Amino acid sequence: MNWKKVKIAIVAAKWNSFVTDDMLEGAVEALKAKGIPEDQIHQFRCPGSYELPLACKYCLDELNVHGVVAIGAVIQGGTPHFHYVCDAVNRGITELNTTYGKPVSFGVLTTDTVEQAIERAGLDKGNKGSEAALAVCDMLELKSQIANYK
């Protein structure tokens, strides 16, 4: 795979930015380490995780990108709101993958506590933003392998 020609969009939620900022940074660093030039990594912010599917759709519709990394953090509260948001984001991103045939990774934390979210956005136990970026790369490699399979 010629990573120098790959264009990736990253959409990160502003909500819970104390977590998503680190995840966004991890995603960018992972893509650059793969060999994707920084000027081909397009970064955008949307209000929250609920808006991620539409923001990712905008990227797929308007930009000539090979894939999108969706980054967000939904932290359990005292109401069922958590479950509605998680379900909507999951369904929306799944639909984008199958509709567009381009990888849109699910870099959305769904945690019980703030501490769990911070842990998953850091370096100690793995930055989930970085992992989501690498998942897009893995899917692009898989697509290339399948296209060249004889």
N, C-alpha and C positions, 0 to 999 in steps of 0.2 A: 504494500500500500504506500502510495506516495503522499505522506502526511503534509508535505509543503503545499499541496493543492487542495487540502481539505478545509472547509469553512464550517465552523460550529457557532451556534448561538447559545448563550447561557442566559436564562431568565431566573432571577432571584427575587424572592418575595422581600419586601421592605419590613413586613410584620415579623417580629422576633429577629431583627437585624443583628442583635448581639450574637446570634448563632449563624444566621445566613451569610453575614459578611465573611466569616472564616470559611464557610463552605464554598462561597464564591471564589475566594482566593485560592482555596485548594483545587477547585475545578480548573481555574486558569493555569495554575502551575502544572497540573497533571497533563493538560493538553499541550502546553509548551514543551514539557519533557518528552512528549510523544513525537515532537518535531513539527507541530502545527505553529506557523508564524503568529505572533501576537496580533498582527493586523487582520488576521482571518478568524479571530476569536471575538465575536460580537457580544457585548454585555449589556443587558437591560434589566430594569427593575419594574416590578409590578407591585400593587398594594399589598397583597397577601397571598397565601397558598391557594385560596379559593379561585383567584384570578389567573393562576398559572396556566391552566389548559388554554384559555383564550389568548393569553400573551404568547404562548408557544405557537398557537395557530397563526397569530400575526406574523411571527418569524418565518414559519413555513410558507405562508402565502406571499410575503413581501420580500424575503431575502433568498438568495440562492445558496442556502446552507444544506449541508449533508446530514445534519442532525442537530438536536437541541437538548440541552441539559436543563432540567427543571429543578430548581432549588427552593426549598421552603422548610418551615418548621411549624408543626401543629402540636401544641402542648395541652394535655388534658386539663380541663377545668372542672367546675362543679355542675356543668350543664351538658345536655346531649349535643350541643353545638360541635364539639370535637368530632363526634361520629359523622355528622352531616358533612362537615368540611372534608374529612379524610375520605369518605366515600365519593364525594363529588370530584375531588382531585384525582383519585385513583381511576375512576371511570373515564374522566376527561382525558387523561394522559394515555390510558389504554386505547381509547378511541382514536386519538391522533396517530398512534403507532400503526394501527391497522388501516386507517383511512389513507394516510399519506405514504405508507411504505418506507418511511424514514424513521430512524431511531429517535425517540424522545425518552430520555431516561427519567426515572422516578427518584430524584434526590430530595425527597421530602421526608423529613423526620416526623414520626408520629410517636411521641413519647408521653409517658405518664408524668414526668417531672422536668423542671428546668435543668436540674443537674444532669439528667440523662441526655437532654438535648445538647448541653455544653460538652459533655463527654464525647458524643458522636460527631461533633463539629471540630474537635481538636485533633492533635497529632498522636496522643497516647494510644488511643484505641482505634485509630483510623478516621480520617476525615471523610465523611459521607459525600461531600461535594466532589472530592477527588475521585471517589469510587464511582459516582454517577457519571462523571466525565469519561472515565475509562470504560464504563459500560457502553457508552455511545461508540467509542473507538472499537471495542470488541464486536459490536453489532455491524459496524461498517466493514470490518475485516471478514466477518462471517458472510455478509452479503457479497463481497468480492470473491470469496472462495466458492460460494454457490454459483455465482455468475460464470466463473471460470472452470467449473467442474465438467469434466468430460468423461 
